Amino acid sequence: MKLRLLLIVLLLANAGYFLWARGDLAGFGLAPAALNEREPQRMSRQIHPEWLQIRKEVKPGAPAP
């Protein structure tokens, strides 16, 4: 009986966390902070992020372009 109760409590807690993380509980005033609200200092420290270029990995021994 105790194990069954523990399982039900854990399932309800898991479902509650899932709903909270998705933002479904925002109507009750329970919503996680948006990504840009969590660490605004990181956004202000970025310098020219549009200059970032993703390049393919060069294999050792291959001539560099």
C-alpha positions as CSV (number, residue, x, y, z in Angstrom):
1,M,0.0,0.0,0.0
2,K,2.8,2.4,0.9
3,L,4.6,1.7,-2.4
4,R,1.5,2.3,-4.4
5,L,0.9,5.6,-2.6
6,L,4.6,6.6,-3.3
7,L,4.2,5.7,-7.0
8,I,1.1,7.9,-7.3
9,V,2.7,10.8,-5.5
10,L,5.8,10.5,-7.8
11,L,3.6,10.4,-10.9
12,L,1.6,13.4,-9.8
13,A,4.8,15.3,-9.1
14,N,6.3,14.4,-12.4
15,A,3.1,15.5,-14.2
16,G,3.1,18.7,-12.3
17,Y,6.7,19.5,-13.2
18,F,6.0,18.7,-16.9
19,L,3.0,21.1,-16.9
20,W,5.0,23.8,-15.1
21,A,8.0,23.5,-17.5
22,R,5.7,23.7,-20.6
23,G,4.1,26.9,-19.1
24,D,0.6,25.3,-18.9
25,L,0.3,26.5,-15.3
26,A,0.8,30.2,-16.2
27,G,-2.9,30.9,-15.6
28,F,-2.3,30.0,-11.9
29,G,0.7,32.3,-11.7
30,L,3.1,29.4,-11.9
31,A,5.4,29.7,-14.9
32,P,9.1,29.3,-15.4
33,A,11.2,32.4,-16.3
34,A,11.8,32.8,-20.0
35,L,15.4,32.1,-21.2
36,N,16.2,35.7,-21.7
37,E,14.9,36.6,-18.3
38,R,17.1,34.1,-16.5
39,E,20.5,35.5,-17.5
40,P,20.2,38.9,-19.0
41,Q,23.9,39.7,-18.4
42,R,24.8,37.1,-21.0
43,M,22.8,38.8,-23.7
44,S,24.4,42.2,-22.9
45,R,27.9,40.7,-23.1
46,Q,27.6,39.3,-26.6
47,I,29.7,41.2,-29.2
48,H,28.7,40.8,-32.8
49,P,27.1,37.4,-32.7
50,E,26.2,37.7,-36.4
51,W,29.9,37.4,-37.2
52,L,30.0,33.8,-35.9
53,Q,30.8,31.3,-38.6
54,I,30.5,27.5,-38.4
55,R,33.2,25.7,-40.2
56,K,33.6,22.0,-41.1
57,E,36.2,20.1,-39.1
58,V,39.5,19.7,-40.9
59,K,41.0,16.2,-40.7
60,P,44.6,15.9,-39.6
61,G,47.0,15.4,-42.4
62,A,44.7,17.2,-44.9
63,P,46.0,20.4,-46.4
64,A,44.4,23.5,-45.0
65,P,42.4,25.6,-47.5
